[in-house]
Amino acid sequence: MKLFLRIIGAILLVSGLALIIASISINVIQAQEKESALESFYEALPNTENGESTDDELQTVSLEDSDGNTLLNSSEIIYVVRIPKIDSKEPVKEGTNKSALSASLGHEPGTASPGEIGNCVIAGHRNYNFGKYFNRLDEVEVGDEIFVDTRDDTYEYKVTEIKVVNPEDVEILDPTDDEQLTLYTCTPIYIATHRLVVIAKRTEENA
């Protein structure tokens, strides 16, 4: 009986270690593929080193899950949000459905785009992996800078307000009469009963 229990214990231990290793491997691979997609996005922007880049030159790079399903295609990246304070650089897709948020941040349809008058709203998950998506958004403070890279330009914002709201408080999506950037995610990270909202206003000069 003791031998049987030891065998079962060993099997469970090996299985647990295998799951941990597999999870780490998937995260590493996805991080590498995200960087490849971001690199492809930036290579296609104007004013690169070659000086001749256009959207037509975009080399398509895809991020896939463990089953081979495409999560993020570099051609789907519409913006990149950079927050130097938390060393964050995340791609943004159009839409905030499950598919969009499974591999990137998501731009709320119907809200303004960067560089437009109005409220540009971007959502993201608080992934359990340190630094992934909006995992460290709670470290951002009033006065911090946020940059949004588009295929045409880079826009600089400065954080003016941080608040926690209920999920039903949809006024964070309301349009504004100035150039506003609103980032939001679930909080607390393991409970997700509320929404952490970071509001930033466009500075006068582009980055």
Summary of the structure (lengths in Angstrom):
residues: 207
radius of gyration: 19.9
end to end distance: 69.3
largest distance: 74.8
contacts: 600
relative contact order: 0.12
helix: 30%
strand: 31%
